């Protein structure tokens, strides 16, 4: 299971803002993450194990 994680940038700080619903396939979560990224959101993918995959530069890892 995978989900999209949203980050908010405030000045020099980056913090976890919200998370999306769990999705059964990585590719489905990646498609949503790419769409949100194109809309200007800072996003990452999260696996159900807690592992984060950064998709935008400058996000905490």
Residue pairs with C-beta under 8 A, 6 or more apart in sequence:
1 22
1 23
1 24
1 47
1 48
2 22
2 23
2 25
2 26
2 28
2 29
2 30
2 45
2 46
2 47
2 48
3 19
3 20
3 21
3 22
3 23
3 29
3 45
3 46
4 19
4 20
4 29
4 32
4 33
4 36
4 43
4 44
4 45
4 46
5 16
5 18
5 19
5 20
5 43
5 44
5 45
5 46
5 52
6 16
6 17
6 18
6 19
6 20
6 36
6 41
6 42
6 43
7 14
7 15
7 16
7 17
7 42
7 43
7 44
7 56
7 59
7 60
8 14
8 15
8 17
8 42
9 42
9 58
14 42
14 58
14 59
14 60
19 46
20 29
20 32
22 48
23 29
23 32
26 45
29 45
30 45
33 43
33 44
33 45
33 55
34 55
36 43
37 43
37 55
37 56
42 56
42 58
42 59
43 55
43 56
44 52
44 53
44 54
44 55
44 56
44 59
45 52
45 53
45 55
46 52
46 53
47 53
52 61
54 61
